[in-house]
Amino acid sequence: MFLPKRFLLLSLPLILAVFAGCDDQQRQPNFIILFSDDAGYADFGFQGSQLIRTPHLDRLAESGARFTNGYVTASVCSPSRAGMLTGRYQQRFGHELNLPGVPDPAVPDSLRGLPLSERTIADWLSDGGYATGLIGKWHLGLEDRFHPTKRGFDEFFGMRKGSGPYYAGSNGTIENGMDPVHPDSVGYLTDEFGDRAVAFIDKYSEEPFFLFVSFTTPHTPMHAREDLLPEELLRFETGVRARYSAMMRSLDDNVGRIVEALEARGLRENTLIFFANDNGGAMPFNGSLNAPLRGAKGTALEGGNRVPFLMSWPGHIPPGSVIDDPVITLDVLPTFLSAAGLTLPGDRSLDGVDLMPHMMGHTDGAPHDTLFWKMQWGAAVRAGDWKLVRTPDGEHWLFNLHEDVSESNDLSALHPDKVASLRQALEAWESTHPAPIWLINDAWHARTLERYDQTVVDGFVRK
């Protein structure tokens, strides 16, 4: 008889099912989040790329649902993760911006992280009997009080900070739990994270688990595996684009290893996998490409917040599905909890919705009427096909995304009533939130502002 290690925490229906003699395939499903970091919207085979090769992710897309209007909650790393892991707009709790990179006397270290008032998807699934693990990047607080193992994760192997070197023996920020790992014992970082993910699946293959594999690839520094680089240098004009492609190959190979580990252990059909990038491509720093979208990481334009977005669960999500309705990473938490048969939290408002009825064709309505984004200066609201962007210098641009996904034709002068209604909705949403706990400096502001000028962004394109 199958008895999970958190047996006493499982819901009564599942306990009764266990005593009735259910087998492992009838247990609660496993959940895996696969995150890439700073990848370009165009840089995946399933997104149409002919040069960046991602065969394993392409197969994952074919096996489930691909969302053509999939969004993250922020166009930079830390608030994007805060929104996804809590299922709540991060503006609700002041985590609006990336963690400051330098000490700020106005904000003590004890406040610089995901507020302790928030609970993560790992907290909720752990309470529901799941083994939980995070492999890779955390970026939600450096102090021990914010550590992943204190935010619902049983196991952690990775870095608290937002980036670091990839080469074997070079990264001194890796931890196993809260214990430092000597850099000489860590191989090429993307492969190391893949190894640890497979080991986690092995360890918990006999009980329900939730695994968040938060790859740093292809975030800078551009450290490609040396054995993969010669072939890529022949295919691209610039070294940064070649290194980027080699890093994407490592990412894809390790996604393949994780899926193969599930298949080898007979777990694939009982595992819901979600894949997305954490924000728009970080042009020009890593050679990523966001075409046909306007803008880049850090902006409220489509190139900042629209990302590759996949869900796969054989036998539940029809293979080859393409869903055009707008969705957002806020939806991951309620989708997972509902699939696990767990009650959604009643002590706080969630902003996401369960996507399973939409993927299974049980409902015709769109998951969301309206979506919002804001990062100190820039903001946006989308309602249906219409999107209003407030630039960092206070301009308001209006786009019809169905007709103009590249946001090249500002319609604000032609539709002042639409501008007014969307602006009212955005400002009403903003009015309900506290001020950000920390702010970003003027240098970041200037760098972000220039990315609203597409001629500047186009000048970043590497081939």
N, C-alpha and C positions, 0 to 999 in steps of 0.2 A: 504493500500500500504506500502511496506517495504521501509523505508528511513533510511540508516545507519547514525550514528552520524557524520561521515566525508563525508557526501553525496557530498559536493561540490568538494571534492578532487578525486572522482572516475573518472575513464576513461569515455570518451564520449559514447562508446558502452554500458557500463553498465548503464549509466544514461538513455539512450534511452530505454534500456530493462526494467528499472524500470517503466518509464512512459508508457510503452506498457503493464504493468500489470503483470510482472513476479512475482512469489512467492518466498518464502525464499529459496527453494531448488535450485533456479536458480541463486542465488547470487554467488559472489566469494567464493571459498572454504576457510574453516578455515585451519590453520596449527598448528601442535603441534610437538615440539621437546621434546623427553624424553631422558635424559642423565643419565646414572649411572656413578659412579666415582671409578676407580681403580678395577673394577670387572675383574675376570679371564675369558679368552677366553672360557674355558671349562665349566664354571659354570652357564649354563642355560640349561633348558630342551631341547629347540630347537637346542642347540649346542651339544646335546647328553648326558648331565649329567643325571645320575640316582640318584644322591644324593642331589644336589641342586635343589629345586623344584620351578619352575616358571610357573605355569599353565596359568596365565593371559598373560604373554609375549609369551608363546607358542601359545596361541590362536591368538595373534596379528600376529605372524609369519605365522600361517596357513592362515590368512585372506588376506595376501598380498605377498610381495616379500622378500625373504631372500637372502642376498648377501654373498657368501662364501669367497669372496676376498674383503671385505670391510675394508677400512683403515681410520685412523685419520691422521691429518697432522703433529702430534708430539706425542712423547711417554710420555709427561707429560702434566699436566692439563691446564696451562695458554695459551701456544702457540697453543695447540689443539683447544681451544675455539676461539682464535683469528683467526685462519685459517677458521674454520667453519662459524663463524658469518660474516666474510667479503667476503667469497668466493675466497680468495686470499692466496697464500702461504705467511705465516706470515714473512718469510725471506725478502719479498719485502719491508717491513717497519720496520725491525729491531727487531721484537717481536719474536725472535728465541728461547728463553729460558723461563723457569719459572721465575716469578717475584722474585727478591732477597728477602730472608727471613729476612735479617738484613740490616740496613742502609748502603749505600755505598757512601762515599763522592765524588766518581767520577761520580755518577749518581744522580742528584737531584730528590727529590720525584716527582717533576712536570713532569718528563719524564718517571716515572715508571708505565706505564699503556698502554693500547691500544692507539696508537697515534691518536690524534684528527684529523689527515688528513684522517683517515679511516672511512668509513661508514659501518654500520652493516645491516644485513638482517632486523632488526627491523626498522632502518631508512627508508629503501626502502619500506617496507610494510606499515609503517605509512603514508608515502607520498602517497601511493596508497589507502588510506581510511581504513586501518586496525586499530583496537584496538590491542595494543601490551602489553605483560606482561612477566616478568621474575620472576619465583619462584625458590628460592634456591641459588646456588653458583654463584658468579660473577667471581672473581679472575682475573680481567682485569684492576686493578688499585684501590688503596685505597683512593686517593684524590678525592675531590668532582668533579673536572673537568672530571674524568673518570667514574662518577657514571652512572649506567644503565639508570636512568631517563634523562640523558643528552646524551645517545647513542641510542635513538630511542624507548626506552621502556616507555610506559605511566605509567605502574605500576611495582613496585618492592617490593617483600617481600622475604628477605633472608639475606645473608651475603656477604660483599665485599671480605673477605678473602677466603682462599682456603679450610679451614676445621674448625671444631669446635665440641664441645660436643653435644650429642644427647639427653641426659636425660632431662625430663621436668624440667624447672626452672634452667638449668645449663648454657645456652648459652646467654652471654651478648653482642653478636656481631650482633644480628638480627635487621634489619631495616624494617619499612614499609614506602616505599618511601625513604625519607632521614631522617625520624624520628626514633630514637632508640626505640626499643620495650623492655619493662621490661621482664627479663627472666622468671619471675613467671607466665607470661601470655602465654608462649610458651610451648606446650606439647612435647611429643616425636617427635623429629625433622622431621623424615621421614613422620610421620603421619600429622604433622603440614603442611608440604609442600603439601601433598595430599589434605588436607582440603582447603588450599588456592587456589590450582589449580581448584578444583571443584567450589569454590566460584567465581573465575574468569570466568569460563565457564557459570555459572548462570548469572553473571552480563552482559556479552556481548553476550548472546545467540541470540540476535536479530540483530547482525551485524557481519560482517567478523572479525575474530580475529586471532592473532598469539600469541601462548603461548609457552615459553621455560621453561620447568620444569627441572631444573638443580639439580637433587638430589645429595647429598653428599655421599649417601650410595653406596658401602660399604667402603669408605675411613675411615682410622683411625680417631679418637679413636674407638676401637671396643666396642661400646655401643649398645648392643642388647636389645630389649624389654624384660623385665624380664619374662613376661608371655609366651613368645615363647621359651625361652632358655632351660627349662628343657627337652623338647622333643628332641631338637637338641643335647644336651649333651649326650643323649643316643645313638645317631646315629654316632658320630664322636669320634675319639681317642683323639684329642687335643681340648682344650678349645677355641683356636683362630679360628679353623675351624668351631666349633659349633656356635660361636658368629657370624662369617661371614655368615653362612647359615641362621641364624635367621634374620640378617640384610637384606639379599637377599630376604627373605620371606616378610619382611616389604616393601621393594622396590616393589616387584611383586604385593602385595596386593593393594598398592596405584596406581600402573599403572592400575590395574583392576578397581579401583574406578573412575579413570579419564575416562576410556573408557565407563564405565556404565553411567557416567554423560552425556556423549555425546549421548548415546543411549536413555536415558530417555527423553532427550530434542529434539529428532529427528534430531540430528546433525551428527550422525556417518557417514552417506553416503556422507556428504558434508565436511568431514574433512580428510586431509592427515596427517597421523601420521608417524613420523620418530623416530626410536629408535637406539641408539648406546651407547657403553661405551666410555669414554673420552680418554682412552689410555689402554695399556696392564695392566694386573694384577700386583698389587704392592707386589709381593712376597719379603720377607716372612711376611711383616708387617701386612697384613690383612688376611692371610691364603688363598689367591686366588690361582687358578690353571690355567695355560696357555696351558696345553697339547692340541694338540701335538706340539705346537709351541716352538721354541727356544727363550730364553731370557725373559725379563720382562720389566716392566715400566722403562723408561729412556734409553733404547737401540734402535738402528736402526734395530734390528732383528725383525722377525715377531711377537714375543711375546711382543714387545713394541708398534707396530703400527697397527697390524691386530686385528680387534675387531668384536664382534657381531654387525650386521648392518641390519636393517629391515625398510621397508616402506609399509604402508597399506592405501589404499583408496578404499573402496568398490565401485564396479561399474566401476572403472577405472584401477586398478591394478589387474590382474587375481589372484585369491586366490591360495595359494600353489606354487607360482612361486619360482624357485631357479635360481639365476643368478650367473654365475661363473666368468664373466669378472671383472677385477679389477675396483673398484670405490673408492671414497674418500669423506670425509665430505665437501670438497670444492664444491661438487655437490649439496649440500642442497640448497644454495641460488639461483642458477639459476633454479633449479627444482621448488622451491616455487614461484619465481617471474613469471616464465613462466605459471605455473598452474593458477596463479592469473590473467593472461592476462595483466601483466605489462611489460613494456619495460625494457630490461636489461640495466644497466648503461653504457653509452657510454663515460664517462669521465675517465675511468680507465680499466685496463686489469683484467679480471676475469680468474681464473685458473680452475674453475669447469665447468661442462656441465649439461644440462637438462637431467635427467634420465628417464623422462616419456616415450619418444619414445622407449627406451630400455625395460622398464617394460611392455609396451603395445605391444611389438613385431613389432613395425613399422620400425625397423632398425636392420640390422644384424651385423653392425660394432661394435667393442669394444668402450666404451666411451672414453678411454684414450690409447694413444700409450705408454706413459712413465709417471711414477710417481717418485717424489723425496722426500727425508727426510734429514734433517740436524739439529743437535743440538750441536753447538760449536766444539765438538771433533768427535763424530760419525756421519756418513752419509750413505745414501743408494740411489740407483736408481733401479727401476724395469721397464723393457721393455718386454712385453709379459710374458713368463714364466721365463725369466732370471732376476736375481737380483744380484747386486754387493753391498757389504757392505764394507765400510771403517771404521775400528774399531778405537777407541780413540787413540790407539798407532800406527796408520798409516798402519796397514795391510789391504790388499784387499782380500776379500773372495767372491767367485762366487758360486751361487746356481741355480739350475733349480727347481723352486717351484712346477711345475707340478709333477715332479718325487720325490721331496724331500721337502715337506712342513716343515719338522722339521729342515731344514738347517743344516744337520749333515754331508753332504758330500761336502767339498770344491773342486770345479772343476777348480779353477784358473790355476793350472799347466797344465791342459789338454786343456784349451781354452784361450790361451793368447790373441788372437785377440778379443774375446768377452770381456775380461777384459779391453783391451785398448779402445774399442769403448764405453763401458759403462762408463769407467772412464772419457773419453773425454766429454761425455754428462753431467755427473755430475759436472765436473769442469767448463764447459761452463755455466751451470745453476747457479752455485755458483758465478761466476764472475759478474753476473748482479745485485747482491744484496749488500746493504750497510752492514757495520759491525753491529753486534748485539748491541742494545742500552745498554744492561747490560750483564755481564758474570756470570758464576757460579763458586763457589770456588773449591779449590783442593780437599776438602773432598768429595764433590759431584762427582767430576771426578773419584776419587779412587773407590767410591761405585758403580758408573756406570760401570767402567771398569771391575770389577769382575763379573758383570752379563753377560758379553760376554763369560764367561767360563761356559758351561752348567753343568759341574759337580758341580760347586758352586750353580747354580740355582736349580738343582735337590736336593741338600741338604736342600733347603728351603721348599720343599713340605711337607705340613701338611695333615694329614688324619683325 
